[in-house]
């Protein structure tokens, strides 16, 4: 977002340390900068640690599994799919299992074939079975 003053200069983001140029529903405005609140609650710290571990695990994951997640992801990246599954498993007290290879994917169901799912199943056959193998 950019603001113009009467001289014609445009402003965007923070101006100095005290002012922020922003917009809301197309209305441009200046507001005072507020230091973000970081309560560092126990639950928030646990979630941050879980998220950091999910990212670390993704980067350590065998590239073949990353490709499988990329193929299986619908309207998101394989990275986002993996992170979502990892965090859901962690929140529910479960250990993350490598993604179950679908018999059909949403894309193949729409087309009436199982081409993508078959490709994913074939790729998965060549990959390590568990996440523990990435830390060996």
Secondary structure, DSSP 4 states (H G I P E B T S, - for coil): --EE-TT--EE-EEETTTEEEEEETTEEEEEE--PPP----HHHHHHHHHHHHHHHHHHHS-HHHHHHHHHH-SSS-HHHHHHHHHHHHHHTT-PPPP-PPPSS-HHHHHHT--HHHHHHHHHHHTS-SSGGGGG-
